[in-house]
Structure formats: structure tokens, C-alpha cells
Amino acid sequence: MKDFGRPVRGKRAGCEFLRHGKADNDITTRDGKRLVVPVQIKSRHTANGILKDAGLPKVF
């Protein structure tokens, strides 16, 4: 299975790691907006939804 989490949380996406959240989530920020991102994203649909919340175009 492919992990889509790394490109979503990456510096190229403009995201900055803030802290570890509860369970298997990381809290990242982009333009002052906090995003909850799972550590392992197995679904491309979930990855695209997180990118949409961050204001970025679909990648997967």
C-alpha cells in the first residue's frame, strides 16, 4: 500500500510541523491554519481532502 502522508505534510506543500496530536495524527500549519493530518494516509481520497482543506490543488 502506498502512503500519501509524506507529500501532504511536506515543506513543498508549505506545511510546517507543529506537534504530534492524539492517536496517529500530526498537527501541521499552513498560512496560520492548523491541519490535522494522519501519520499514514492509505487513501488518495483522504489525501486530496486534506489538500483541499489546506487550499492546495489535488495531486493524487
PDBQT receptor file of N, H, CA, C and O in Angstrom, charges set to zero:
ATOM      1  N   MET A   1       0.832  -1.188   0.000  1.00  0.00    +0.000 N 
ATOM      2  CA  MET A   1       0.000   0.000   0.000  1.00  0.00    +0.000 C 
ATOM      3  C   MET A   1       0.869   1.240   0.000  1.00  0.00    +0.000 C 
ATOM      4  O   MET A   1       1.946   1.271   0.595  1.00  0.00    +0.000 OA
ATOM      5  N   LYS A   2       0.388   2.236  -0.665  1.00  0.00    +0.000 N 
ATOM      6  H   LYS A   2      -0.487   2.211  -1.148  1.00  0.00    +0.000 HD
ATOM      7  CA  LYS A   2       1.126   3.483  -0.768  1.00  0.00    +0.000 C 
ATOM      8  C   LYS A   2       0.744   4.418   0.379  1.00  0.00    +0.000 C 
ATOM      9  O   LYS A   2      -0.410   4.454   0.805  1.00  0.00    +0.000 OA
ATOM     10  N   ASP A   3       1.713   5.163   0.867  1.00  0.00    +0.000 N 
ATOM     11  H   ASP A   3       2.651   5.133   0.521  1.00  0.00    +0.000 HD
ATOM     12  CA  ASP A   3       1.468   6.139   1.922  1.00  0.00    +0.000 C 
ATOM     13  C   ASP A   3       1.470   7.526   1.298  1.00  0.00    +0.000 C 
ATOM     14  O   ASP A   3       2.494   7.976   0.782  1.00  0.00    +0.000 OA
ATOM     15  N   PHE A   4       0.330   8.206   1.342  1.00  0.00    +0.000 N 
ATOM     16  H   PHE A   4      -0.501   7.841   1.761  1.00  0.00    +0.000 HD
ATOM     17  CA  PHE A   4       0.187   9.526   0.744  1.00  0.00    +0.000 C 
ATOM     18  C   PHE A   4       0.499  10.650   1.729  1.00  0.00    +0.000 C 
ATOM     19  O   PHE A   4       0.417  11.822   1.364  1.00  0.00    +0.000 OA
ATOM     20  N   GLY A   5       0.853  10.316   2.964  1.00  0.00    +0.000 N 
ATOM     21  H   GLY A   5       0.919   9.364   3.261  1.00  0.00    +0.000 HD
ATOM     22  CA  GLY A   5       1.052  11.317   4.007  1.00  0.00    +0.000 C 
ATOM     23  C   GLY A   5       2.243  12.228   3.812  1.00  0.00    +0.000 C 
ATOM     24  O   GLY A   5       2.163  13.424   4.094  1.00  0.00    +0.000 OA
ATOM     25  N   ARG A   6       3.346  11.682   3.335  1.00  0.00    +0.000 N 
ATOM     26  H   ARG A   6       3.412  10.711   3.106  1.00  0.00    +0.000 HD
ATOM     27  CA  ARG A   6       4.575  12.478   3.219  1.00  0.00    +0.000 C 
ATOM     28  C   ARG A   6       4.404  13.690   2.291  1.00  0.00    +0.000 C 
ATOM     29  O   ARG A   6       4.782  14.792   2.688  1.00  0.00    +0.000 OA
ATOM     30  N   PRO A   7       3.851  13.544   1.070  1.00  0.00    +0.000 N 
ATOM     31  CA  PRO A   7       3.688  14.733   0.220  1.00  0.00    +0.000 C 
ATOM     32  C   PRO A   7       2.718  15.762   0.800  1.00  0.00    +0.000 C 
ATOM     33  O   PRO A   7       2.862  16.960   0.558  1.00  0.00    +0.000 OA
ATOM     34  N   VAL A   8       1.726  15.290   1.568  1.00  0.00    +0.000 N 
ATOM     35  H   VAL A   8       1.609  14.316   1.765  1.00  0.00    +0.000 HD
ATOM     36  CA  VAL A   8       0.746  16.213   2.145  1.00  0.00    +0.000 C 
ATOM     37  C   VAL A   8       1.381  17.055   3.241  1.00  0.00    +0.000 C 
ATOM     38  O   VAL A   8       1.104  18.250   3.344  1.00  0.00    +0.000 OA
ATOM     39  N   ARG A   9       2.234  16.439   4.064  1.00  0.00    +0.000 N 
ATOM     40  H   ARG A   9       2.459  15.468   3.980  1.00  0.00    +0.000 HD
ATOM     41  CA  ARG A   9       2.859  17.151   5.183  1.00  0.00    +0.000 C 
ATOM     42  C   ARG A   9       4.148  17.849   4.805  1.00  0.00    +0.000 C 
ATOM     43  O   ARG A   9       4.726  18.545   5.640  1.00  0.00    +0.000 OA
ATOM     44  N   GLY A  10       4.617  17.692   3.589  1.00  0.00    +0.000 N 
ATOM     45  H   GLY A  10       4.147  17.127   2.911  1.00  0.00    +0.000 HD
ATOM     46  CA  GLY A  10       5.937  18.164   3.198  1.00  0.00    +0.000 C 
ATOM     47  C   GLY A  10       6.092  19.668   3.124  1.00  0.00    +0.000 C 
ATOM     48  O   GLY A  10       5.114  20.412   3.070  1.00  0.00    +0.000 OA
ATOM     49  N   LYS A  11       7.340  20.097   3.123  1.00  0.00    +0.000 N 
ATOM     50  H   LYS A  11       8.136  19.492   3.168  1.00  0.00    +0.000 HD
ATOM     51  CA  LYS A  11       7.667  21.524   3.023  1.00  0.00    +0.000 C 
ATOM     52  C   LYS A  11       7.237  22.090   1.673  1.00  0.00    +0.000 C 
ATOM     53  O   LYS A  11       6.912  23.272   1.564  1.00  0.00    +0.000 OA
ATOM     54  N   ARG A  12       7.237  21.234   0.635  1.00  0.00    +0.000 N 
ATOM     55  H   ARG A  12       7.501  20.274   0.723  1.00  0.00    +0.000 HD
ATOM     56  CA  ARG A  12       6.831  21.702  -0.687  1.00  0.00    +0.000 C 
ATOM     57  C   ARG A  12       5.374  22.161  -0.700  1.00  0.00    +0.000 C 
ATOM     58  O   ARG A  12       5.002  23.062  -1.451  1.00  0.00    +0.000 OA
ATOM     59  N   ALA A  13       4.560  21.532   0.136  1.00  0.00    +0.000 N 
ATOM     60  H   ALA A  13       4.862  20.800   0.746  1.00  0.00    +0.000 HD
ATOM     61  CA  ALA A  13       3.156  21.914   0.242  1.00  0.00    +0.000 C 
ATOM     62  C   ALA A  13       3.000  23.157   1.112  1.00  0.00    +0.000 C 
ATOM     63  O   ALA A  13       1.895  23.683   1.245  1.00  0.00    +0.000 OA
ATOM     64  N   GLY A  14       4.085  23.629   1.699  1.00  0.00    +0.000 N 
ATOM     65  H   GLY A  14       4.983  23.202   1.591  1.00  0.00    +0.000 HD
ATOM     66  CA  GLY A  14       4.036  24.822   2.533  1.00  0.00    +0.000 C 
ATOM     67  C   GLY A  14       3.599  24.540   3.955  1.00  0.00    +0.000 C 
ATOM     68  O   GLY A  14       3.270  25.466   4.697  1.00  0.00    +0.000 OA
ATOM     69  N   CYS A  15       3.589  23.277   4.347  1.00  0.00    +0.000 N 
ATOM     70  H   CYS A  15       3.856  22.525   3.745  1.00  0.00    +0.000 HD
ATOM     71  CA  CYS A  15       3.160  22.896   5.687  1.00  0.00    +0.000 C 
ATOM     72  C   CYS A  15       4.355  22.841   6.628  1.00  0.00    +0.000 C 
ATOM     73  O   CYS A  15       5.453  22.429   6.253  1.00  0.00    +0.000 OA
ATOM     74  N   GLU A  16       4.109  23.265   7.844  1.00  0.00    +0.000 N 
ATOM     75  H   GLU A  16       3.217  23.599   8.148  1.00  0.00    +0.000 HD
ATOM     76  CA  GLU A  16       5.151  23.242   8.869  1.00  0.00    +0.000 C 
ATOM     77  C   GLU A  16       4.650  22.404  10.040  1.00  0.00    +0.000 C 
ATOM     78  O   GLU A  16       3.548  22.624  10.543  1.00  0.00    +0.000 OA
ATOM     79  N   PHE A  17       5.462  21.445  10.469  1.00  0.00    +0.000 N 
ATOM     80  H   PHE A  17       6.357  21.267  10.061  1.00  0.00    +0.000 HD
ATOM     81  CA  PHE A  17       5.091  20.574  11.582  1.00  0.00    +0.000 C 
ATOM     82  C   PHE A  17       4.958  21.400  12.851  1.00  0.00    +0.000 C 
ATOM     83  O   PHE A  17       5.850  22.178  13.190  1.00  0.00    +0.000 OA
ATOM     84  N   LEU A  18       3.843  21.228  13.551  1.00  0.00    +0.000 N 
ATOM     85  H   LEU A  18       3.118  20.596  13.276  1.00  0.00    +0.000 HD
ATOM     86  CA  LEU A  18       3.612  21.957  14.788  1.00  0.00    +0.000 C 
ATOM     87  C   LEU A  18       3.822  21.041  15.996  1.00  0.00    +0.000 C 
ATOM     88  O   LEU A  18       4.615  21.348  16.887  1.00  0.00    +0.000 OA
ATOM     89  N   ARG A  19       3.097  19.902  16.018  1.00  0.00    +0.000 N 
ATOM     90  H   ARG A  19       2.453  19.653  15.294  1.00  0.00    +0.000 HD
ATOM     91  CA  ARG A  19       3.235  18.960  17.133  1.00  0.00    +0.000 C 
ATOM     92  C   ARG A  19       2.542  17.647  16.776  1.00  0.00    +0.000 C 
ATOM     93  O   ARG A  19       1.810  17.553  15.790  1.00  0.00    +0.000 OA
ATOM     94  N   HIS A  20       2.797  16.640  17.607  1.00  0.00    +0.000 N 
ATOM     95  H   HIS A  20       3.391  16.716  18.408  1.00  0.00    +0.000 HD
ATOM     96  CA  HIS A  20       2.088  15.372  17.472  1.00  0.00    +0.000 C 
ATOM     97  C   HIS A  20       0.737  15.507  18.153  1.00  0.00    +0.000 C 
ATOM     98  O   HIS A  20       0.633  16.077  19.239  1.00  0.00    +0.000 OA
ATOM     99  N   GLY A  21      -0.276  14.989  17.522  1.00  0.00    +0.000 N 
ATOM    100  H   GLY A  21      -0.192  14.525  16.640  1.00  0.00    +0.000 HD
ATOM    101  CA  GLY A  21      -1.606  15.011  18.107  1.00  0.00    +0.000 C 
ATOM    102  C   GLY A  21      -1.905  13.696  18.803  1.00  0.00    +0.000 C 
ATOM    103  O   GLY A  21      -1.026  12.851  18.966  1.00  0.00    +0.000 OA
ATOM    104  N   LYS A  22      -3.155  13.534  19.210  1.00  0.00    +0.000 N 
ATOM    105  H   LYS A  22      -3.870  14.220  19.078  1.00  0.00    +0.000 HD
ATOM    106  CA  LYS A  22      -3.566  12.286  19.838  1.00  0.00    +0.000 C 
ATOM    107  C   LYS A  22      -3.637  11.188  18.787  1.00  0.00    +0.000 C 
ATOM    108  O   LYS A  22      -3.834  11.449  17.600  1.00  0.00    +0.000 OA
ATOM    109  N   ALA A  23      -3.476   9.987  19.239  1.00  0.00    +0.000 N 
ATOM    110  H   ALA A  23      -3.315   9.775  20.203  1.00  0.00    +0.000 HD
ATOM    111  CA  ALA A  23      -3.537   8.795  18.381  1.00  0.00    +0.000 C 
ATOM    112  C   ALA A  23      -2.481   8.886  17.286  1.00  0.00    +0.000 C 
ATOM    113  O   ALA A  23      -1.311   9.126  17.584  1.00  0.00    +0.000 OA
ATOM    114  N   ASP A  24      -2.861   8.705  16.050  1.00  0.00    +0.000 N 
ATOM    115  H   ASP A  24      -3.811   8.510  15.808  1.00  0.00    +0.000 HD
ATOM    116  CA  ASP A  24      -1.906   8.673  14.935  1.00  0.00    +0.000 C 
ATOM    117  C   ASP A  24      -2.043   9.913  14.059  1.00  0.00    +0.000 C 
ATOM    118  O   ASP A  24      -2.071   9.801  12.834  1.00  0.00    +0.000 OA
ATOM    119  N   ASN A  25      -2.128  11.073  14.662  1.00  0.00    +0.000 N 
ATOM    120  H   ASN A  25      -2.106  11.163  15.657  1.00  0.00    +0.000 HD
ATOM    121  CA  ASN A  25      -2.283  12.312  13.908  1.00  0.00    +0.000 C 
ATOM    122  C   ASN A  25      -1.148  13.277  14.209  1.00  0.00    +0.000 C 
ATOM    123  O   ASN A  25      -0.590  13.277  15.306  1.00  0.00    +0.000 OA
ATOM    124  N   ASP A  26      -0.818  14.092  13.230  1.00  0.00    +0.000 N 
ATOM    125  H   ASP A  26      -1.272  14.092  12.339  1.00  0.00    +0.000 HD
ATOM    126  CA  ASP A  26       0.126  15.190  13.402  1.00  0.00    +0.000 C 
ATOM    127  C   ASP A  26      -0.619  16.493  13.159  1.00  0.00    +0.000 C 
ATOM    128  O   ASP A  26      -1.527  16.550  12.330  1.00  0.00    +0.000 OA
ATOM    129  N   ILE A  27      -0.242  17.524  13.870  1.00  0.00    +0.000 N 
ATOM    130  H   ILE A  27       0.496  17.478  14.544  1.00  0.00    +0.000 HD
ATOM    131  CA  ILE A  27      -0.816  18.847  13.680  1.00  0.00    +0.000 C 
ATOM    132  C   ILE A  27       0.200  19.662  12.890  1.00  0.00    +0.000 C 
ATOM    133  O   ILE A  27       1.339  19.829  13.327  1.00  0.00    +0.000 OA
ATOM    134  N   THR A  28      -0.203  20.164  11.742  1.00  0.00    +0.000 N 
ATOM    135  H   THR A  28      -1.128  20.028  11.387  1.00  0.00    +0.000 HD
ATOM    136  CA  THR A  28       0.661  20.995  10.916  1.00  0.00    +0.000 C 
ATOM    137  C   THR A  28      -0.023  22.333  10.683  1.00  0.00    +0.000 C 
ATOM    138  O   THR A  28      -1.234  22.455  10.867  1.00  0.00    +0.000 OA
ATOM    139  N   THR A  29       0.743  23.326  10.283  1.00  0.00    +0.000 N 
ATOM    140  H   THR A  29       1.727  23.226  10.133  1.00  0.00    +0.000 HD
ATOM    141  CA  THR A  29       0.165  24.628   9.975  1.00  0.00    +0.000 C 
ATOM    142  C   THR A  29       0.522  25.024   8.549  1.00  0.00    +0.000 C 
ATOM    143  O   THR A  29       1.577  24.664   8.027  1.00  0.00    +0.000 OA
ATOM    144  N   ARG A  30      -0.379  25.768   7.943  1.00  0.00    +0.000 N 
ATOM    145  H   ARG A  30      -1.236  26.060   8.367  1.00  0.00    +0.000 HD
ATOM    146  CA  ARG A  30      -0.139  26.340   6.621  1.00  0.00    +0.000 C 
ATOM    147  C   ARG A  30      -0.864  27.672   6.581  1.00  0.00    +0.000 C 
ATOM    148  O   ARG A  30      -2.087  27.722   6.712  1.00  0.00    +0.000 OA
ATOM    149  N   ASP A  31      -0.131  28.732   6.404  1.00  0.00    +0.000 N 
ATOM    150  H   ASP A  31       0.863  28.692   6.298  1.00  0.00    +0.000 HD
ATOM    151  CA  ASP A  31      -0.688  30.087   6.377  1.00  0.00    +0.000 C 
ATOM    152  C   ASP A  31      -1.512  30.388   7.630  1.00  0.00    +0.000 C 
ATOM    153  O   ASP A  31      -2.560  31.028   7.551  1.00  0.00    +0.000 OA
ATOM    154  N   GLY A  32      -1.034  29.924   8.777  1.00  0.00    +0.000 N 
ATOM    155  H   GLY A  32      -0.182  29.404   8.841  1.00  0.00    +0.000 HD
ATOM    156  CA  GLY A  32      -1.709  30.198  10.040  1.00  0.00    +0.000 C 
ATOM    157  C   GLY A  32      -2.900  29.307  10.317  1.00  0.00    +0.000 C 
ATOM    158  O   GLY A  32      -3.544  29.458  11.355  1.00  0.00    +0.000 OA
ATOM    159  N   LYS A  33      -3.213  28.384   9.425  1.00  0.00    +0.000 N 
ATOM    160  H   LYS A  33      -2.690  28.261   8.582  1.00  0.00    +0.000 HD
ATOM    161  CA  LYS A  33      -4.346  27.486   9.593  1.00  0.00    +0.000 C 
ATOM    162  C   LYS A  33      -3.837  26.125  10.051  1.00  0.00    +0.000 C 
ATOM    163  O   LYS A  33      -2.921  25.571   9.444  1.00  0.00    +0.000 OA
ATOM    164  N   ARG A  34      -4.420  25.584  11.111  1.00  0.00    +0.000 N 
ATOM    165  H   ARG A  34      -5.164  26.034  11.604  1.00  0.00    +0.000 HD
ATOM    166  CA  ARG A  34      -3.996  24.284  11.628  1.00  0.00    +0.000 C 
ATOM    167  C   ARG A  34      -4.699  23.164  10.878  1.00  0.00    +0.000 C 
ATOM    168  O   ARG A  34      -5.901  23.225  10.618  1.00  0.00    +0.000 OA
ATOM    169  N   LEU A  35      -3.931  22.147  10.540  1.00  0.00    +0.000 N 
ATOM    170  H   LEU A  35      -2.955  22.097  10.752  1.00  0.00    +0.000 HD
ATOM    171  CA  LEU A  35      -4.458  20.979   9.842  1.00  0.00    +0.000 C 
ATOM    172  C   LEU A  35      -4.116  19.728  10.631  1.00  0.00    +0.000 C 
ATOM    173  O   LEU A  35      -2.988  19.574  11.099  1.00  0.00    +0.000 OA
ATOM    174  N   VAL A  36      -5.082  18.839  10.780  1.00  0.00    +0.000 N 
ATOM    175  H   VAL A  36      -5.998  18.965  10.400  1.00  0.00    +0.000 HD
ATOM    176  CA  VAL A  36      -4.844  17.548  11.413  1.00  0.00    +0.000 C 
ATOM    177  C   VAL A  36      -4.617  16.547  10.294  1.00  0.00    +0.000 C 
ATOM    178  O   VAL A  36      -5.496  16.320   9.462  1.00  0.00    +0.000 OA
ATOM    179  N   VAL A  37      -3.430  15.950  10.280  1.00  0.00    +0.000 N 
ATOM    180  H   VAL A  37      -2.717  16.135  10.956  1.00  0.00    +0.000 HD
ATOM    181  CA  VAL A  37      -3.048  15.033   9.211  1.00  0.00    +0.000 C 
ATOM    182  C   VAL A  37      -2.698  13.680   9.826  1.00  0.00    +0.000 C 
ATOM    183  O   VAL A  37      -1.845  13.607  10.711  1.00  0.00    +0.000 OA
ATOM    184  N   PRO A  38      -3.351  12.604   9.366  1.00  0.00    +0.000 N 
ATOM    185  CA  PRO A  38      -2.975  11.277   9.862  1.00  0.00    +0.000 C 
ATOM    186  C   PRO A  38      -1.524  10.952   9.515  1.00  0.00    +0.000 C 
ATOM    187  O   PRO A  38      -1.000  11.419   8.504  1.00  0.00    +0.000 OA
ATOM    188  N   VAL A  39      -0.884  10.151  10.357  1.00  0.00    +0.000 N 
ATOM    189  H   VAL A  39      -1.309   9.772  11.179  1.00  0.00    +0.000 HD
ATOM    190  CA  VAL A  39       0.511   9.781  10.123  1.00  0.00    +0.000 C 
ATOM    191  C   VAL A  39       0.627   8.956   8.850  1.00  0.00    +0.000 C 
ATOM    192  O   VAL A  39       1.519   9.194   8.036  1.00  0.00    +0.000 OA
ATOM    193  N   GLN A  40      -0.260   7.995   8.671  1.00  0.00    +0.000 N 
ATOM    194  H   GLN A  40      -0.985   7.801   9.332  1.00  0.00    +0.000 HD
ATOM    195  CA  GLN A  40      -0.272   7.190   7.451  1.00  0.00    +0.000 C 
ATOM    196  C   GLN A  40      -1.600   7.389   6.744  1.00  0.00    +0.000 C 
ATOM    197  O   GLN A  40      -2.655   7.068   7.291  1.00  0.00    +0.000 OA
ATOM    198  N   ILE A  41      -1.549   7.913   5.545  1.00  0.00    +0.000 N 
ATOM    199  H   ILE A  41      -0.692   8.174   5.101  1.00  0.00    +0.000 HD
ATOM    200  CA  ILE A  41      -2.754   8.105   4.746  1.00  0.00    +0.000 C 
ATOM    201  C   ILE A  41      -2.757   7.015   3.683  1.00  0.00    +0.000 C 
ATOM    202  O   ILE A  41      -1.907   7.012   2.793  1.00  0.00    +0.000 OA
ATOM    203  N   LYS A  42      -3.700   6.099   3.769  1.00  0.00    +0.000 N 
ATOM    204  H   LYS A  42      -4.391   6.101   4.493  1.00  0.00    +0.000 HD
ATOM    205  CA  LYS A  42      -3.764   4.975   2.842  1.00  0.00    +0.000 C 
ATOM    206  C   LYS A  42      -4.614   5.290   1.610  1.00  0.00    +0.000 C 
ATOM    207  O   LYS A  42      -4.464   4.642   0.574  1.00  0.00    +0.000 OA
ATOM    208  N   SER A  43      -5.498   6.273   1.712  1.00  0.00    +0.000 N 
ATOM    209  H   SER A  43      -5.620   6.800   2.553  1.00  0.00    +0.000 HD
ATOM    210  CA  SER A  43      -6.433   6.565   0.634  1.00  0.00    +0.000 C 
ATOM    211  C   SER A  43      -6.074   7.875  -0.061  1.00  0.00    +0.000 C 
ATOM    212  O   SER A  43      -5.808   8.883   0.593  1.00  0.00    +0.000 OA
ATOM    213  N   ARG A  44      -6.069   7.850  -1.379  1.00  0.00    +0.000 N 
ATOM    214  H   ARG A  44      -6.285   7.030  -1.911  1.00  0.00    +0.000 HD
ATOM    215  CA  ARG A  44      -5.788   9.078  -2.125  1.00  0.00    +0.000 C 
ATOM    216  C   ARG A  44      -6.921  10.080  -1.957  1.00  0.00    +0.000 C 
ATOM    217  O   ARG A  44      -6.702  11.286  -2.069  1.00  0.00    +0.000 OA
ATOM    218  N   HIS A  45      -8.130   9.592  -1.690  1.00  0.00    +0.000 N 
ATOM    219  H   HIS A  45      -8.308   8.612  -1.599  1.00  0.00    +0.000 HD
ATOM    220  CA  HIS A  45      -9.267  10.484  -1.488  1.00  0.00    +0.000 C 
ATOM    221  C   HIS A  45      -9.103  11.286  -0.194  1.00  0.00    +0.000 C 
ATOM    222  O   HIS A  45      -9.426  12.473  -0.148  1.00  0.00    +0.000 OA
ATOM    223  N   THR A  46      -8.607  10.640   0.839  1.00  0.00    +0.000 N 
ATOM    224  H   THR A  46      -8.345   9.676   0.802  1.00  0.00    +0.000 HD
ATOM    225  CA  THR A  46      -8.328  11.335   2.097  1.00  0.00    +0.000 C 
ATOM    226  C   THR A  46      -7.230  12.365   1.902  1.00  0.00    +0.000 C 
ATOM    227  O   THR A  46      -7.324  13.485   2.405  1.00  0.00    +0.000 OA
ATOM    228  N   ALA A  47      -6.185  11.986   1.170  1.00  0.00    +0.000 N 
ATOM    229  H   ALA A  47      -6.108  11.077   0.761  1.00  0.00    +0.000 HD
ATOM    230  CA  ALA A  47      -5.079  12.914   0.913  1.00  0.00    +0.000 C 
ATOM    231  C   ALA A  47      -5.566  14.138   0.141  1.00  0.00    +0.000 C 
ATOM    232  O   ALA A  47      -5.189  15.264   0.467  1.00  0.00    +0.000 OA
ATOM    233  N   ASN A  48      -6.395  13.929  -0.874  1.00  0.00    +0.000 N 
ATOM    234  H   ASN A  48      -6.701  13.015  -1.138  1.00  0.00    +0.000 HD
ATOM    235  CA  ASN A  48      -6.923  15.053  -1.647  1.00  0.00    +0.000 C 
ATOM    236  C   ASN A  48      -7.850  15.926  -0.806  1.00  0.00    +0.000 C 
ATOM    237  O   ASN A  48      -7.885  17.143  -0.990  1.00  0.00    +0.000 OA
ATOM    238  N   GLY A  49      -8.603  15.319   0.118  1.00  0.00    +0.000 N 
ATOM    239  H   GLY A  49      -8.575  14.331   0.267  1.00  0.00    +0.000 HD
ATOM    240  CA  GLY A  49      -9.462  16.095   1.013  1.00  0.00    +0.000 C 
ATOM    241  C   GLY A  49      -8.660  16.988   1.945  1.00  0.00    +0.000 C 
ATOM    242  O   GLY A  49      -9.049  18.127   2.201  1.00  0.00    +0.000 OA
ATOM    243  N   ILE A  50      -7.553  16.486   2.449  1.00  0.00    +0.000 N 
ATOM    244  H   ILE A  50      -7.237  15.560   2.240  1.00  0.00    +0.000 HD
ATOM    245  CA  ILE A  50      -6.686  17.284   3.321  1.00  0.00    +0.000 C 
ATOM    246  C   ILE A  50      -6.057  18.421   2.526  1.00  0.00    +0.000 C 
ATOM    247  O   ILE A  50      -5.957  19.545   3.018  1.00  0.00    +0.000 OA
ATOM    248  N   LEU A  51      -5.633  18.134   1.297  1.00  0.00    +0.000 N 
ATOM    249  H   LEU A  51      -5.714  17.221   0.897  1.00  0.00    +0.000 HD
ATOM    250  CA  LEU A  51      -5.075  19.189   0.445  1.00  0.00    +0.000 C 
ATOM    251  C   LEU A  51      -6.119  20.261   0.155  1.00  0.00    +0.000 C 
ATOM    252  O   LEU A  51      -5.797  21.449   0.123  1.00  0.00    +0.000 OA
ATOM    253  N   LYS A  52      -7.361  19.852  -0.055  1.00  0.00    +0.000 N 
ATOM    254  H   LYS A  52      -7.623  18.887  -0.029  1.00  0.00    +0.000 HD
ATOM    255  CA  LYS A  52      -8.440  20.813  -0.306  1.00  0.00    +0.000 C 
ATOM    256  C   LYS A  52      -8.652  21.708   0.916  1.00  0.00    +0.000 C 
ATOM    257  O   LYS A  52      -8.828  22.919   0.777  1.00  0.00    +0.000 OA
ATOM    258  N   ASP A  53      -8.635  21.114   2.118  1.00  0.00    +0.000 N 
ATOM    259  H   ASP A  53      -8.491  20.131   2.231  1.00  0.00    +0.000 HD
ATOM    260  CA  ASP A  53      -8.778  21.895   3.350  1.00  0.00    +0.000 C 
ATOM    261  C   ASP A  53      -7.640  22.898   3.513  1.00  0.00    +0.000 C 
ATOM    262  O   ASP A  53      -7.827  23.977   4.075  1.00  0.00    +0.000 OA
ATOM    263  N   ALA A  54      -6.459  22.532   3.015  1.00  0.00    +0.000 N 
ATOM    264  H   ALA A  54      -6.307  21.655   2.559  1.00  0.00    +0.000 HD
ATOM    265  CA  ALA A  54      -5.293  23.412   3.121  1.00  0.00    +0.000 C 
ATOM    266  C   ALA A  54      -5.286  24.486   2.037  1.00  0.00    +0.000 C 
ATOM    267  O   ALA A  54      -4.467  25.405   2.076  1.00  0.00    +0.000 OA
ATOM    268  N   GLY A  55      -6.197  24.372   1.068  1.00  0.00    +0.000 N 
ATOM    269  H   GLY A  55      -6.862  23.626   1.036  1.00  0.00    +0.000 HD
ATOM    270  CA  GLY A  55      -6.236  25.362  -0.007  1.00  0.00    +0.000 C 
ATOM    271  C   GLY A  55      -5.287  25.049  -1.141  1.00  0.00    +0.000 C 
ATOM    272  O   GLY A  55      -4.900  25.944  -1.893  1.00  0.00    +0.000 OA
ATOM    273  N   LEU A  56      -4.905  23.785  -1.275  1.00  0.00    +0.000 N 
ATOM    274  H   LEU A  56      -5.220  23.058  -0.665  1.00  0.00    +0.000 HD
ATOM    275  CA  LEU A  56      -3.992  23.355  -2.333  1.00  0.00    +0.000 C 
ATOM    276  C   LEU A  56      -4.755  22.544  -3.376  1.00  0.00    +0.000 C 
ATOM    277  O   LEU A  56      -5.807  21.985  -3.063  1.00  0.00    +0.000 OA
ATOM    278  N   PRO A  57      -4.254  22.465  -4.603  1.00  0.00    +0.000 N 
ATOM    279  CA  PRO A  57      -4.934  21.664  -5.629  1.00  0.00    +0.000 C 
ATOM    280  C   PRO A  57      -4.728  20.168  -5.391  1.00  0.00    +0.000 C 
ATOM    281  O   PRO A  57      -3.814  19.754  -4.677  1.00  0.00    +0.000 OA
ATOM    282  N   LYS A  58      -5.606  19.369  -6.010  1.00  0.00    +0.000 N 
ATOM    283  H   LYS A  58      -6.348  19.705  -6.590  1.00  0.00    +0.000 HD
ATOM    284  CA  LYS A  58      -5.479  17.911  -5.926  1.00  0.00    +0.000 C 
ATOM    285  C   LYS A  58      -4.174  17.473  -6.560  1.00  0.00    +0.000 C 
ATOM    286  O   LYS A  58      -3.730  18.056  -7.549  1.00  0.00    +0.000 OA
ATOM    287  N   VAL A  59      -3.563  16.452  -5.996  1.00  0.00    +0.000 N 
ATOM    288  H   VAL A  59      -3.924  15.979  -5.193  1.00  0.00    +0.000 HD
ATOM    289  CA  VAL A  59      -2.315  15.921  -6.532  1.00  0.00    +0.000 C 
ATOM    290  C   VAL A  59      -2.485  14.465  -6.932  1.00  0.00    +0.000 C 
ATOM    291  O   VAL A  59      -1.878  14.017  -7.904  1.00  0.00    +0.000 OA
ATOM    292  N   PHE A  60      -3.303  13.721  -6.197  1.00  0.00    +0.000 N 
ATOM    293  H   PHE A  60      -3.796  14.085  -5.407  1.00  0.00    +0.000 HD
ATOM    294  CA  PHE A  60      -3.400  12.276  -6.409  1.00  0.00    +0.000 C 
ATOM    295  C   PHE A  60      -4.676  11.917  -7.125  1.00  0.00    +0.000 C 
ATOM    296  O   PHE A  60      -4.926  10.741  -7.388  1.00  0.00    +0.000 OA
TER     297      PHE A  60
